Amino acid sequence: MELKLKIFKQSLESFNYLVNVDYESLQSILDPRLIDGLENGLVQKFEIVTEQSWKLVKAFLLENEGVDSKTPKQAVKGYYKAGYLNEDDYLLWIQALDDRNSLSHRYHEKAYQTALGRMHDYVILFNRMVEKIEQTNS
């Protein structure tokens, strides 16, 4: 599990960097296609981090609680039920999983932009998860 945590933290760091880019200010100096490419890169990082997050929690729960989860939502729910997550973060994480699934199909621009607007909340959520796992395992 230590390796999963290390890899997750590396992915989270690059996701955090892309979340904190000021895309609005870049619009005045970069071609819109480059902005679109950066946003697509952000979405890709989000998808990776979200996938890694539930797999890390799955390993954490198996190691610390003896609970095995088969699906992403099952892992997040198990993490919540075990007391490692408050209800607001549980609901936000479920939203992240739903956004991950919907962002792989960019058909609805409004839904895409709404999901992009939640990226900062997801970075905060995943950082709290890392802190909780590190506290529990120390």
SULQUIMO-V233002 format. One record per backbone hydrogen bond with DSSP energy under -1.0 kcal/mol. NH is the residue of the N-H (numbers start at 1). CO is the residue of the C=O. Records with the same first field share a line. If there is no record, write none. Layout:
NH: CO, CO
This chain:
5: 1
6: 2
7: 3
8: 4
9: 5
10: 6
11: 7
12: 8
13: 9
14: 10
15: 11
16: 12
17: 13
18: 14
19: 15
20: 16
23: 21
26: 22
27: 23
29: 26
30: 26
34: 31
35: 31
36: 32
37: 33
38: 34
39: 35
40: 36
41: 37
42: 38
43: 39
44: 40
45: 41
46: 42
47: 43
48: 44
49: 45
50: 46
51: 47
52: 48
53: 49
54: 50
55: 51
56: 52
57: 53
58: 54
59: 55
60: 56
61: 57
62: 58
63: 59
64: 60
65: 61
67: 61
75: 71
76: 72
77: 73
78: 74
79: 75
80: 76
81: 77
82: 78
83: 80
84: 79
90: 86
91: 87
92: 88
93: 89
94: 90
95: 91
96: 92
97: 93
98: 94
99: 95
100: 96
101: 97
102: 98
103: 99
105: 102
107: 105
112: 108
113: 109
114: 110
115: 111
116: 112
117: 113
118: 115
119: 116
122: 118
123: 119
124: 120
125: 121
126: 122
127: 123
128: 124
129: 125
130: 126
131: 127
132: 128
133: 129
134: 130
135: 131
136: 132
137: 133
